[in-house]
Amino acid sequence: MKKIASVFLIASIGGLTALGLNHFLVDKNSHQTSQLTYQPPVKFVNMPGSAPENNVDFTTAADMSVHAVVHVKTTYPMNANQNQFYMYDPFRNLFGGQMPKQEAPMATGSGVIVSQDGYIVTNNHVVEGADKVEITLNDKRSYVADIIGKDPGTDLALLKIKETNLPFINYGNSDNVKVGEWVLAVGNPFNLTSTVTAGIISAKARNINILNNNNEESKGLSSSSIESYLQTDAAVNPGNSGGALVNTKGELIGINSAIQSNTGSYTGYSFAIPVNLTRKVVADLLEFGEVQRAFIGIHLEDLDAKLAKEKSINELKGVYVFSTIEGGSGDEAGIKEGDVITKVDEVEVNNVPELQDQVGRHRPGDKVNVTLKRNNQEKVMAVVLKNKNGNTNVVEKPKVEVVTALGATFEEVSEHDMQKLNIQNGLRIAKLAAGKLASAGIREGFIITSIDHKKINSIEDVKNAVDNKKNGILIEGVYSNGMRAYYGFGM
């Protein structure tokens, strides 16, 4: 019994001693212990709770923008694949059956009202090839829209409806947008009208090569396509195309245009055309009916560590001049291969999309100051920008003529497009109505290069080829994406 009591006494003394030492050590190292063990509350990215204490209020921006974003429904001509043949059933009508109804294909997207008198910006790919464009406002009023102009080079289009006193979104300044800034995407995904999603600006000046640039063109500014997207993680899905990207003030900073996805639906990356570029395209389409695109006439490469080491360049700032086009704006201003462009006017440029964006906001004949480094010495050069034809004249909207029997309006093909598509001749279908071409499955934008193996260069060639024709016709040509096609039909 005495032995048990002794053991209990020793254990008690040991326990009290351990507690005392622990209390002493914890007090002494309390600061260090809290650093190692304390974790702030874990919060999900992009949830309202992750904002600072003075939480961003999205309701005002949503209310300012949702009424100015419209639903765009496009109707396309029937194509040959949809003109199915059905076996005649003599008993069908006896039992109340009906022949299958043929309906023209349709698609939907979004648009942004940018003026109270009915001008609407959307994506070119939303309305390209459409027979009819119908606009539905947030208050459910519907209108048939006219297409004022389209610009495949930026994937923008301008529409007009006959209405006044419409709500519209004020332009913001996409140059002032910062990575990490909260934004809202407003549109009509999956026909769910007036949908608002939130996210942040993930990156600026992204080039995702979606506008069919070839490898040579993507190295510089000889291409008429401009990709300098705002990247965001706001959820954007099919149907959002042409909708608004707005900041927390409710200002328009971009036109939602594309997603990067292996599934066709949103997977975390979406892209918007900056509003500063959009404003210029809209102004050109209103004034000229055609975008006045300026070119600097040089081929460029992004400057990285490997290229800098290879070319003995000290700083990783700017864009490397890969080559110049003889007689182009850059060549005439004195820019040389090996120069590194760091600024256009007062705006710093560190990659090709940024430089494309800055030049793309100008018209032919505009003068810009280009800051560059040559042999590590800074120089400023005045560059007069030119158009795709190598001069400073206004590029006129192509003249169009109609051939009634074919149900088509035609326009000339530029030398630039012919070179790009590797063709020597052709006439583009600018617009289709009901007629032989639409019934055959031909889409707007198709360039007819020959009819019955005879080269087509003008509207007169088309008229001569189809006049008094009573049997079959073979049409050959190419689409703007390079796909060649052949169509046959009877007159």
Buried (B, 14 or more C-beta within 10 A) or exposed (E): EEEEEEEEEEEEEEEEEEEEEEEEEEEEEEEEEEEEEEEEEEEEEBEEEEBEEEEEEBEEBBEBBBBBBBBBBBBBBBBBEEEEEEEEEEEEEEEEEEEEEEEEEEBBBBBBBBBEEBBBBBBBBBBBBBBBBBBBBBEEEEBEBEBBBBBBBBBBBBBBBEBEEBBBBEBBEBBEBEEEBBBBBBBBBEEEBBBBBBBBBBEBBBBBEBBBBEEEBBBBBBBBBBBBBBBBBBBBBBBBBBBBBBBBEBBBBBBBBBBBBEEEEBEEBBBBBBBBBBBBBBBBBBEBBBBBBBBBBBBBBBBEEEBBEEEEBEEEBBBBBBBBBEEBBBBBBBBEEBBBBBBBEEBEBBBBBBBBBBBBBBBBBBEBEBBBBBEEEEEEBEBBBBBBEBEBEBBEEBEBBBBEBBBBBBBBBBEBBBEBBEBEBBBBBBBBBEBBBBBBBBBBBBBBBBBEEEEBBEBEBBEBBBEEBEEEBEBBBBBBEEEEBEBEBEE
